[in-house]
């Protein structure tokens, strides 16, 4: 059992230090975006340079990566077998060297299940040394259950959202680098579906992940070093109902009218190699699918 002292609270302190005090295997799913170690001087004409309250974003790169490996391994320890952690980061380019999150993710205990592209639709570049970078990465990290490296399959209504996520960062937020509520809502809703459990964010910032957890009726645990951001998060959690409409907008995207298995069972169109029974019932949805299939076929011929 998880001690109540941890649940539905934000623990103020250094992430790694606090993590070492938490019990093993208490978390079902986590979502976070750590400081990117951008040196506190990188900015664009649309985006200001990032400076966090009570935390530095300027470390020697080797120390930064070592810290992230240690943090991720501690999160692995406190995550239940079969659990997931979603890690938002970006590819950086410093003095002619490309720094990729895979450089340190592959040194952790996690199975890297997927690399998701977050199209933020906004760039922080101020010079044209490279094509303007509008994307960040979200790494789906998985803790195997025994020898099962695959894990459970997502429900079709979640999996059909694809591996490219397109929404802008949060605009009306005093935190310098917030991701939108849609991001943790999508993660938690997709992985947990109807199950209940514990959601974790080790760099909870303005509390977006925790608000998503509360909206989805999950328990949560957050860690944040800044007293200012802890207070901001607690205020958002208290007033979480004001953000319900944004969560519902995301959840409405998680829908599939009929699964492949259901179409096959009903003898409906399932693609080129589907049922060939001419007497099968042709529904409206079935006819639309067939029209689209034959239109595409004729376009290619």
N, C-alpha and C positions, 0 to 999 in steps of 0.2 A: 504493500500500500504506500502511496505517496503521502508524505507528511503534509498536513494542511498548511504548514508555515510557508510552503513554496507555491501553492496553487493560487492563481488569480492575483498575483502580486508582481510588482516590479522591484527587483533587487538592485539597489544602487551600488556600483563599484566597478572595478576593472574586470573586463569580461573573463579573461583567463583565470584570474584569482577566484572569482565567484564560481566559475564552472567546476573548479577542483573541490568545492564544498558540496556539490549536488550529488544525490544518490545515483547509482547505476540504473539504466533502463527505465526511465520515467517518462520519456517523451515519445509521442507518436509521429509527429511531423513538425519540422521547423522551417522557418523562412527568415532570411536576413539579407542585409546589404551592408558589409563592413566598410569602414573607411578605406579608400582606394590607394592611399599613399601617393597622392598626386602632388605633394610638395607644398600645398597651400598657396601656390602662386599661379596655377593654371586656370585660365578663364577664357571666355569668348564674348562676342558682342551681345549674345543672347543670355549667357549664363555667367554669373559671378564666380569668383574664386571661392572654393569651399573652405570654410574654417569652422570647426566644431567647437561647441562649448565644452571646456574642461578636458579636451582630448586633442592630441596632435595627429596630423596627417602627413608628417614629414619624418620618416625614418630611413636609415640606410636600407636599401632594398633587400639585402640578405636577412637582416633582422626582421623586416616586415614579413617576408615569406615564412621565416621560421615561426614567428608568432602565429600566423594564420594556420600553419600545419598543426601547431600545438592546440590551438582553439578548436579546429575541426576534429582532431582526434579525441578531445574531451567531449565534444558534442556526440561523436560516435559512441563513446562510452555511456552517456546518459540516454541514448536513444534505444528504444526497444528493438529487438530483432524483427525485421520486416518493416521497420520504420524508414522514413525519408527525411532528407534535409535539402532545401532549395536555397542555393547560394548565388546571389546576384553580384556580379562583378563586371569588369570591362577589360578589353585589351588596351594596354598603354604603350606609348612610344616615347622613350626617354633617351635623348642624345644619340639617336640613330639605332637604338636597340629596342626591339619589340618584346614587351613583357606580357606573357599570356597566362591567365589563371591556371591553365593546365600544368604550368611549370611546377606549381606546388600541390595542386589537387591530386596529381598522380603519386605524390609522396605520402598521402594520407591513407587511412585504413578503409576509406569508403570505396564502394563500387560506383563508378561514374555511369549512371544509367542513361542520361541524355543531356545534350547541350541545346538549350532553347535560346532562340534569338528574340530579344526584346527590342522591337522597333519603337524608339522613343519619339520619333518624328521631329526631333530638335537636336541641333548640334552645338557643341561647346567650342569648336575650333575658332580661332581668330586669324590664323594664317593657313595658306593652302599647301602645306608641305605634303599632305595626304588628302585623299577624298574625304569630305566631311563625315565624321563618324557620328551617326545617329543611332547606332545600336549598342546595346549592352548584352551580356550573356547571363543566363540563369541556368545553373548546373543542378540537375536533379541527381542527388547523391543518395545511395541506397545502402542500408545495413542488412546484409543477408541473414536469412533465418536458416540456420544450419548450413547445408550445402546448396541451398536454393539461391542461386545468383540472379534469378529472373524476377521473382516476386509475383504479386497479384496483378492481374490485368485490369486496366481502367475500364469503367463503364463506357459504352460507345458515345454517350452524350458528352463525356468529358474528352475522350481521345480525339474526337472529330474537330476539336478546336485547333489542331495542328501545332507544329513546333515553332511557329513564328507568331509572337504576341505583339499586337500593335495598339498601344495606348500611350498618351503623353505622361510625363511625370506630374506629380501633384503640384499645382501652381499656388494655391492659397494655403501655404504652410510655412511657418517661421523657421522650420528646420532647413538647413542648406541643401540637403540631398535626399528628399523623401521620394519613395516610389508610391504609385497610386494605390488606392484601396483595392482596385480591381485585381491587382497582382496577387496579394495574399488570399483574397477571396477565391480566385481561380485555383490556386495551389491547394488550399485546405479543402475546398468543396470537391475538387477532383479526386484527391487522394483518400479523404475520409468518407466521402459520399454521405451515407446516412449514419455512419458510425460516430461515436463520441469518444474523445480522448483528450490528450494534452498537446497544445501547440506551444512552440518555443521560439523566441527571438533573442539571440545573445547581444545584439546591438539594436535595441528596440527604438532608439531615437524618439520620434514623435508618437510612437505607439500604433502605427498603422496595422502591423501584423496582429497586435493584441485586440484592436478594435474589430478586425475581421473575424478573429476567433470568437469574440463575444457575440457578434451578430449571428455567427453560425452555431452558437450554443456549445462551444468547446471551452474547456478549461485552458488556461494559459500561464506561462511563466516568461517574464522578460528580464533582461539585464541591461542596465544603462549607467554609464559613468557620470553623466551630467545631471545635477539636481534640477536644472532648468528644464531639461527634456523629460525627466521623470514627472515633474509637475504638469507639463504640457500633456503627456500621455494620460495621466490620471484624470485630467479634465476631459479629454476626448472620450475616455472610457465611461465616464459618468454621463456624458451626453451622446452616447453612441447612436441613439435612435435618430439623431439628426442626419446620420450618414447611411441610413437604411436604404434610401432610394438608389444610391450609387452601388450598393452591394446587389440590390435586386436587378439593376441593369446588367451587371455581369452574370448573375445566375440565370437570367433569361436566355443567355447565349448557349447554355448547356442543355441542349435538347436535340433529340433525334426522333423523327416521327415513327420510324419503323426500322428495326435492326435487320442486318443481313439474314440472320437466323430466322427471324419472324417472317420476312419476305419469302424465304425458301420454303418454310413450313406451309405457307399459304399458297404456294405454287406461283408466286408473283415473280416479276422480272428481277434477276439477280446478276445480270451481266451477260456477256457473250456466251458463257458456258452454263447458263442457268437452265431451268426447266424448259422443255420444248413442247409441252402439252398445249396444243392449240385451243383446247376446250377450257383452259383455266380461266378463271374470272379476271377480267381486266378492270382494275379500279382506276379512279381518276389519277391517283399518284403514280400507279403503275404505267398508265398511258403516257404521262409526262416524261417519266424516265425512259420509256421506249422511244418516244419521239426524239429526246435528246441524244440517245445512243445512236439511232439511225441517222440523225442529222450530222453528228460528228463522223460517223462512218462514211457518209457520202462526201463530206468535205475532204476527207483524206484520199478518196478514190478519184 
